[in-house]
Amino acid sequence: MKKIICIFFVVMVYACGSSDDNQIYVSDQNNWNRTYQVTNYKSGRDFIQTSDGGYFLCGETASFSDGRFYIKTDAVGFRQWAYEVEAEVYGGGRTSFPGHAVIETEHGDFLAAASFVNMVYSTQIFVTKLDIDGNLIFQQTYEPTESIGRSWNFGGDIDIIQATANEFLIICNAITYPSGDSSLFALRIDAEGNLIFIHNFEGITGSSVIKNENGTFLIVGSASEPYVDIESRDQSPKLSIIEIDNSGKELWRKSYGFGYFSDVQKNEEGDYYLLGTAFSSDTVSFSSFDVCLYKIDSTGNEISKKIYDFPENNYGNHLRKVHEDEFIIQYRRFQYADYSYSTPYLVKRDEDGNIIYGTDYLLQIDSDGNEIRNKELDDLDVRQVRVVENGYVILSNSSEGTILRKMDSNR
């Protein structure tokens, strides 16, 4: 059985009233904007709409201890409570929390997973479970990469899904050092955080997971050959998917063109819509890339493919279903790209080297991928978009703090 790392937590739980939130405007319940400016808050990463109509946010703090924060709000974004954790991990320091994911369980609790890389290049996962009032149920740390040697996190992708009434599936990625081999990890835990299994799938990474009616899981991401040259990053990523069964056994995998998938949705007929970024060549040069949308059947056969040839370079981030015949794509545009070893994370920089976040868009499409509306967003550093009644909610970050904004579908 894999080792579970011992951790020491410093936890702060506090209730927050609406007076602490920066109210930029509120015209009605369909259009509002909240900025959360609590000590040590650095970057909101993910959020969901909760069963009571409110929202639950998670992200990382700017504190030295590389902590995480969680915020529960009401239906118009005013905080009801917040929870912050600073973790000391024995056996290695931290460097960053590149990935975050959160769900509401069938029992009304919140389960959040955060991937991070410690100073010995080991990908580890923090899992936090809170009840509806912000009380801690459990916190646990898992190290899925201990069996493959030194590694680092690939792009920060992580996702979590409810597998059964009392079990959860988490996916994350790692690259083995120094070979550059990519690996997808699938972890399954029970409602108390006990580890059921960890499985490693070599040669593929995952960004998003969806559960099928038969109990299997489809994971979308990319497949790559090992690095030929770790410094030049010479590799050929391919848009790829993998299906696993309820026990974590691989059933099949399939690759398409060059690029990577970032999100997945499913229609009532059992077909999948796969959002991704398509590269124009077989190397990670980032000289040209576009948003792509694949439609495949339940066995991975391609039904249709659409490449959105927008100006400049663009990559697909999130795919959300409005209803059976309509979807929203959130994508980001760059005039030029700079990259580091954590790619495919891209940033735009000014003449002084300061990061300028790319421009984000909401693309409204029909079930055939045809464009209905393409709206440029004013938000900086958009991290997540959710479809809610009468519109959308956007999580973003700025120098002022973490921002949650509700906009109706006509804005």
N, C-alpha and C positions, 0 to 999 in steps of 0.2 A: 504494500500500500504506500502511496506517495506520502512524503513528509509534509506535515502541516506546520508552517512557521509559527513560532511563539511570538506574540506581539504585546506591546505595552501601549495602552491608549490613554490619551488625555482628551476627555470629552466635555464639550460645552453645549448645553441645551438651554434655549431661552425662547420665550414667547416674544413676538414682535407685533406691535400695533401698526395701523395704517399710517400713522404720523411719521414713521421711519422711512417710508418709501417715497421716492421722488416722483411726484405726480406731474408728468409733463402735460398731458391733456386727457380729459375724459369727456367726450361728447355724448356718449351713451354706452350701454353695455356691450355694443358691438365694436367700439373703437376706444381703446385705452392704451396707456403706456406706463410701465413701471420700471424704475431703475433701483436696484438693490445695492446699497452702499454700506455694507457691514464690514467691520474691521477684518482684514486679511482676505477678503474675497478677491479672487483673481479672475477666474474665468468660468462662466457657466458652460456646461458641455451637453447636457441632455435634459429633457423634461417630458412629462406626460400630462394629459388631462385626467383627473381623478374621478372616481365614481360619484362623488358629491358635487361635481361641476367645477371644482377648483383645479389647482395645478401643483405638481411636485417637481422641483428643480434639483439638479445635482451639478457639482463642478469641483474644481480644485482651488485651493487657497494659495496665497502668496507667502505664507509663513515658511520659516526655515525648515519646518518639519514635514513639508510636503503633504498637507492635510487635504481633507475633502469637506465640502459643505452641502447641506440639504435644506431646502426651503419648501414649506407647504403654504399655499396661498388659497384665498377664496376665489369665487368665480370671476372677480374683476381684478385679480392680481395682488390684493393686499395680503401681506404676510400674516399667517396665523401662528406659525412657529418656525424656528430654524434650529439646526443641529450641526455641530462642527466637530470634526475629529482630527487630531494630530497623532500620527502613529510613529513609534520608534520600532524599527524592525531589527531584531538581532540577527547578525550574520551578514549584514551589508546595508549601506546607506541607500538613499533613494536619489534619483536624478529628476524624474518627472512622472506625471500621471497623464499619459497621452490619450487614454481612452476611457470613456464613461458610458454606462447604459443603465436604465432604470425601468422597472415595471411595477404595476400594482397587481398584487396576487389576487387569486380568487377569493381569499378570505379578507381582503381589504387592507392588507399590510403593504409596505413598500420594500422592494428588494433592489438594491443598487450594486453594481459591479464596476470596479475601476482597475484598469491594468496600469502597471508602472514598471519602470526599469530601475534596478538598483545599481550600485557602483561596481558590481562584479558582472554586469551584463546579464543578469538573470531576470527574465520576465516573470512577474508575480501578479497576483490578483487579490484585491481587497473586495470582500462582499459584506455589505451592511444591510441588516433588516430592521426596519422601524415599524411601529404600529401607527394607527391613524392619528394618534396624539403626539407622535414624536418620541415615544419611549423605545429604548433599544431592546430588540429581541435577541439579536446576536451579531457579532462581528467576527470574521474569520479571514485568514490569509492563506492562499494556496500558491504553491510554486510548481507549475506544470512543467517547467523546462529543466528540472534538476537532472533528468535522465539523459539529456542530449548535450550536456556540456555548456560552455559559455554561449550566451545568446543575447540578443537584444530585441526589443519590441519592433514590429514592422508597421509603421504608420499609425499605431495607436488604436486600431480597430478592435472593438469588443462588442458583443451583443448578448442579450439574455432573453430567454423565453420560458414560459411555464410549460413544462413537459407533461406533467400529470397534476392532479389536485394537490399533491404534496411534494413534488419534485421539480427541479429547474435545470435547464441546460444553458451553459455559458460557453461562448466561443471566443478565442483570442488567438494571436499569432506570435511567432518568434522567428528570428533568423539565427542559425547556429554560427558561432564564431570559431575559426576564421573562414570556414568553407563557404559561407553565404547561402547554405541550404535553407529554404523556407519551410515552415511547418505551421499547420493549423492544429489547434488544441480544442477538444470538446470536453468540458467538465460537467458532471452531473452531481447535484447536491440535493439533500432532502430539506424539509421545512425547518430543521434545526441547524442547518449548515454542515451536516456530516457528509463527507465525500463518498460518493457512490462509485464513480469511475473517472479516470482521465485517459483520453485516447489521443494519440498523436497521428496526424495524417501528413506525411512528408510530400513536399513538392507543390503545395497549394496553401493559399491563405484565404481567410474568410472575413467578410465585412458585415454580413447580415444573414439572419437565419429565419426561416418560416416553418411552421408546423403543418403537416398534411393531415387529412382526415384519417388516414390509416395508421397514424402514429409515427411516421417517418419524418425526417427533417431535411429540408433543402437549404444548403449554405452556399452563398454566392461570394465570389472574390476574384482571385487571379492565381494562375499557375506559372511558375518560372523555373528555368534551368538554373543550376548553381552559377554563381558569379564566375566569369572567366578572369576578370581582373577586379578585385574589390575596390580599388581606387577609382577606376574609370566607370564602374557600375555597369559593365557590359552584360546585359541580360535581355531576355525577350519575354516579357510578361504577356499572358494570354487571358482574355476574359474567360473565367472558368466557374463551374459549379460542381458540387459534390452532394450526394444524398447519403444519409446514414440512417440506420434503423434505431429503434427505441433503446437498444443496448449499446449504441455507439459504434456499431460495425458499419464499415463502408459498404454501400450497395453498388454505387457506380459514380463516375465522375466524367465530365465532358468539358472541352475547351472550344472556344470560338475564335474570333479575331484577336489582334493585339490590343491590350489595354487591361482594364480591371472593372469588375462589377462592384457597385457600392450599395445597392438596395434592391429589394424584391417585393412584389405584390402578387396576388393571385385572384383570378376571377371565378365566377360561379361554375364555369365549365371545367375548372381544374387546370387551366393554362396559367403560366407564369409570365409576368412582366418584369424584365431585368433592366435596371438602370445602371449605366456605366459610363466610362470614359474610353474612347477609342483613339489609339495612337495611329499616326499616319505611317509609321515605319515599325520595324521589328526590334528596335532598340529604345532604351529609355532616354531619348534625347530631349524630349519635351519640346521639340521644335514645332510640332503641330499636333493638336489633340482636340477632339470634339465630343459633345454629349451624345450618347447612343442609347437606344432603347430596343431591346430584343424581346420578342414574344416567342415562347417555346411551349411545347406540350408537356405532359406529365413525365415523359421519358427523355426529355432533353432535346427533342427534334425541333429545329428552328421553324417557326411559322412565319415570322416576319422580322425585319431589321430596319431600323430607321436611324440615320445619322443626321444630327441637327448641325448644319454648316453655318453657324452664327459667325459674326465678325470676331477676329482675334482668336485666342485659345480659351476653351471652356471645358469645365469638367462637371459631371453629374454628381450630385451629393445625396439628395433624398427624393424618394418617390412616394407619394401619398395618394390614396384612393379617396376621391370625393364621393363618388357612387360608382355603380357597375360600369358606366359608360364614360367616366370622366376621371382624370388624374391630374395631379399637380407635381411638377418637377421643380425642385430647387437646385439651381446650378450657379456656378461662380465663373466670372470672366476675368482673364488676365491679359494685359497688354504685352507683358513678357514675364518669364518665369525664372525664379532662382530656386535652387533646391539643395538639400543636404542629404545625409545618409538616411534620414527618416522619410524620404519620399515614398509614396506619391503625395506628400504635403507640399503645396506650392505657395509662394508668397510673392507679392509685388513690392519693389523697393524704390524709394526716391533717390535723388542724386547723392544724398548723404548716407545711403544705406539703410535708412529707417524703413520699417515695414509699413506698406500701405496695403490694406486688405483689398482684395479684388471686389468688383461689383457683383452683387448677388441679384438673381432674378427668380421670379416665379413664373414658370411656363405651364399654362393650362392646356391640356390636350384631351382628345377623345380616345376611345378605346382602340383606334387604329393608329394612334400616335400623331395624328394631325393637329397642328397648332390652332388653338382657339384664341388664346390671349397670351402675351408675353409682357410681364410687368417688371420694371426695374425697381429694386428695393432701395430705400434710403438707409437701411440698417447696415452697420459695420460688423464684420466678423460674424456672420450668421452661422450658428451652430446647429440649429434644429428648427423644423417647421412642422406643425401639426394642423390637420384639418379638424375644425370644430363646427358646431352649429352656427350657421350664418357667417362663416368666414374662416380665417386662419389665425394661428398664434405663432409668433416668431421669437425664438431665443437668440440673443446676440450679445456682444460685449463691446464696450468702449472704454475710454479712459475714465469715464464717470462711474462705471460699474457694470454689473450684469443686468441686462434689459429683457423684459418680457413685454411683448406688444401684441395686442389683439386688433385685427383689422377685418372689416366685413369684406365679402367677396366682390363688392363693387368698387372698392377703393383702388 
